[in-house]
């Protein structure tokens, strides 16, 4: 059988292909082995890498200079004006063994100039160190506030805080240069209350004020007075805004902290929850009256109060009996409420009021005599009497508020105010035993019967 040329070519081509495949296998095998070797080397510990270098005859670079650098303290500027000192190691900086093996010898000055000192950051340690610095050096923002006593408004001021995540790369960059100091990244911390957020820009003038007195011996009542006043102090009424006493002071209950003290119930002075709150509303009413605020809603007590003139009071009962005020001016006003040393005092602050004088006057329209009731007491000796409650005539009165520009009255407002007669309660003993002792005298409410001259027709009582 004869050999054809085409057949010889095919055989030679097949042999060449086989050789190429074999060569490719050898090359691929070489790269696989090399890659696996590099992977094993990358996962070996620093000690193992040094042993490898010794075995290979290549000397391991010295880490003495790096160890000394990592132990050195560095000045850290916190961004809020403070400076801390920590070592690079305390900041989480450690030697990068892979990079160290490539560097060979460690010349800190030369490497630092290029920012290539072989170190890296343990992020967990770095974050922990920065959080500790943050707790020590962050500067809190200062809220804007009203200094009502000084009649000044203080502006807000932003704080400054360490930005932990933005500071991590700064640590690495500074350490790779062996910098003697570096500054952490910081971020401004805005105030929660800005001057614009206060809603008022002038509290330099007193538009109206009023004070009432109370006994400092009644601690529970005093507590109620201060608690209720604290809900009002610093209140700001914007132009045209209505302000509700009940809406701002809230429910007066044991759950909200109020205590039992003297209150008026059905015309009689008894102990009740949140006693004293009406003195807070009355004092606020008086200051608002002279400040020229609109009295949208007010109800007087069922009987006179010892701390304010007749027809010049405002009772409140949660939730329906309310004192509602409105700011009629084109500028906001603020309320200063102070309760201390036996006095409740209110000032309405803002820009200068447009009135030269505001006047309170009253006029008696009707008078109704009070009645007397007797209460029998078997524990008292027969024929002996005590006064449980003094009687007080009822009155229908007209209250005036007059506004003046100079000597000229330019506006007058009128309200009808009514007080029901206060029944006088006399306690009479019925025990016939002559040896029966008199009980201890009860503490009577210090309400005194008014004098006839107190009710002169159209009498001016107060002006400001």
FENWO-V946145 format. One record per pair of residues at least 6 apart in sequence whose ideal C-beta (glycine too) atoms are under 7 Angstrom apart, sorted by the first residue. I is the first residue (numbers start at 0). J is the second residue. Records with the same first field share a line. If there is no record, write none. Layout:
I = J / J
This chain:
41 = 97
45 = 96
48 = 96 / 100
49 = 59
52 = 58 / 59
53 = 59
60 = 99 / 102 / 103 / 104 / 105
61 = 105
62 = 94
64 = 105 / 107
65 = 94 / 105
68 = 87 / 107 / 177
69 = 86 / 87 / 88 / 92
70 = 86 / 88
71 = 86 / 87
72 = 84 / 85 / 86
73 = 85 / 87 / 179 / 180
74 = 82 / 84 / 179 / 180
75 = 82 / 83 / 84 / 85 / 181 / 183
76 = 82 / 180 / 182 / 183
77 = 83 / 132 / 136 / 161 / 183
78 = 159 / 161 / 182 / 183 / 185
79 = 136 / 137 / 138 / 159 / 185
81 = 136
83 = 132 / 136
85 = 128
87 = 174
89 = 128
90 = 125 / 128 / 170
91 = 120 / 121 / 124 / 125 / 128
92 = 118 / 120 / 170 / 174
93 = 118 / 119 / 121
94 = 117 / 118
95 = 117 / 118 / 119
98 = 117
99 = 117
102 = 117
107 = 116 / 177
110 = 116
111 = 176 / 177
114 = 172 / 175 / 176
115 = 175
116 = 174 / 175 / 177
118 = 174 / 175
120 = 167 / 170 / 171
122 = 167
125 = 167 / 170
126 = 163
129 = 161 / 163 / 166
130 = 163
132 = 161
133 = 160 / 161 / 163
136 = 161
137 = 158 / 160 / 161
138 = 158 / 159
139 = 158 / 188
140 = 155 / 156 / 157 / 158 / 188 / 189 / 190
141 = 155 / 156 / 190
142 = 155 / 190 / 191 / 192
143 = 153 / 154 / 155 / 190 / 192 / 193 / 194 / 196 / 197
144 = 153
145 = 152 / 197 / 202 / 233 / 333
146 = 153
147 = 202 / 233 / 333 / 335 / 348
150 = 202 / 203 / 348
152 = 194 / 197 / 200 / 202
154 = 194
155 = 190 / 192 / 193 / 194
156 = 190
157 = 187 / 188 / 189 / 190
158 = 188
159 = 185 / 187 / 188
160 = 185 / 186 / 188
161 = 183 / 185
162 = 184 / 185 / 186
165 = 184
166 = 183 / 184
169 = 181 / 183 / 184
173 = 181
197 = 235
198 = 235 / 237 / 331
199 = 235 / 331 / 333
201 = 330 / 349 / 350
202 = 333 / 348 / 349
204 = 348 / 349 / 350 / 351
205 = 346 / 348
206 = 290 / 291 / 332 / 347 / 349 / 352
207 = 286 / 287 / 288 / 289 / 290 / 291 / 347 / 357 / 463
208 = 286 / 289 / 345 / 346
209 = 282 / 285 / 286 / 289 / 345
210 = 282 / 342 / 343 / 344
211 = 278 / 281 / 282 / 306 / 307 / 343
212 = 306 / 341 / 342
213 = 221 / 224 / 278 / 306 / 341 / 343
214 = 341
215 = 221 / 341
217 = 260
219 = 258 / 259 / 260
220 = 260 / 261 / 274 / 275
222 = 258
223 = 257 / 258 / 260 / 273 / 274 / 275 / 276
224 = 275 / 278 / 279 / 338 / 343
225 = 338
226 = 256 / 257
227 = 248 / 276 / 279
228 = 279 / 336 / 338 / 343
230 = 247 / 248 / 249
231 = 247 / 248 / 283 / 334 / 336
232 = 334 / 335 / 336
233 = 333 / 334
234 = 242 / 247 / 333 / 334
235 = 331 / 333
236 = 242 / 326 / 331 / 332
237 = 326 / 331
238 = 326 / 328 / 329 / 330 / 331
239 = 326
240 = 325 / 326
241 = 295 / 323 / 325
242 = 323 / 324
243 = 321 / 323
244 = 280 / 315 / 321 / 322
245 = 315 / 317 / 318 / 321
249 = 255
250 = 317
251 = 257 / 272 / 273 / 276 / 317
252 = 272
253 = 272
257 = 272 / 273
259 = 270 / 271 / 272 / 274
260 = 270 / 274 / 275
261 = 268 / 270 / 274 / 444
262 = 269 / 271 / 274
263 = 300 / 301 / 302
264 = 271
266 = 301 / 302 / 419 / 421 / 422
267 = 388
268 = 388 / 444
276 = 315
277 = 300 / 314 / 315
278 = 306 / 343
279 = 343
280 = 313 / 314 / 315 / 322
281 = 304 / 307 / 312 / 313
282 = 343 / 345
283 = 322 / 345
284 = 297 / 313 / 322
285 = 307 / 311
286 = 345 / 346 / 347
287 = 294 / 324 / 347
288 = 294 / 359 / 400
289 = 357 / 463
290 = 347 / 352
291 = 327 / 352 / 354 / 357 / 402
292 = 324 / 325 / 326 / 327 / 347
293 = 324 / 325 / 327
294 = 324
295 = 323 / 324 / 325
296 = 321 / 322 / 323
297 = 313 / 322
298 = 313 / 314 / 320
299 = 310 / 312 / 313 / 314 / 416 / 418
300 = 312 / 314
301 = 418 / 419
302 = 391 / 418 / 421
303 = 309 / 391 / 418 / 446
304 = 312
305 = 445 / 446
308 = 460
309 = 361 / 394 / 396
310 = 361 / 396 / 398 / 416
311 = 359
313 = 322
314 = 320
315 = 321 / 322
326 = 332
330 = 349 / 350
331 = 349
332 = 347 / 348 / 349
333 = 348 / 349
334 = 345 / 347
335 = 345 / 346 / 348
336 = 345
337 = 344
354 = 402 / 403 / 404
355 = 403 / 404 / 405
356 = 403 / 462
357 = 400 / 402 / 463
358 = 401 / 403 / 459 / 462
359 = 400 / 460 / 461
360 = 399 / 401 / 457 / 458 / 459 / 460
361 = 396 / 397 / 398 / 399 / 458 / 460
362 = 396 / 397 / 456 / 457
363 = 394 / 396 / 454 / 456
364 = 395 / 396 / 397
365 = 394 / 395
366 = 392 / 394
367 = 392 / 393 / 420
368 = 392 / 420
369 = 390 / 391 / 392 / 393 / 420 / 421 / 422 / 423
370 = 420 / 422
371 = 390 / 423 / 425
372 = 422 / 424
373 = 425 / 427
374 = 387 / 424 / 425 / 426
375 = 427 / 429
376 = 426 / 427 / 428 / 429
377 = 429 / 430
378 = 430 / 438
379 = 426 / 428 / 430 / 437 / 438
380 = 428 / 430 / 435 / 437
381 = 428 / 429 / 430 / 431
382 = 428
383 = 428 / 437
384 = 425 / 426 / 427
385 = 426 / 440
386 = 425 / 443
387 = 424 / 426 / 441
388 = 423 / 424
389 = 423 / 446 / 448
390 = 421 / 422 / 423
391 = 420 / 421 / 446 / 448
392 = 420
393 = 418 / 419 / 420
394 = 418
395 = 415 / 417
396 = 416
397 = 413 / 415
398 = 413 / 414 / 416
399 = 411 / 413
400 = 412
401 = 408 / 411
402 = 408 / 409 / 410
403 = 409
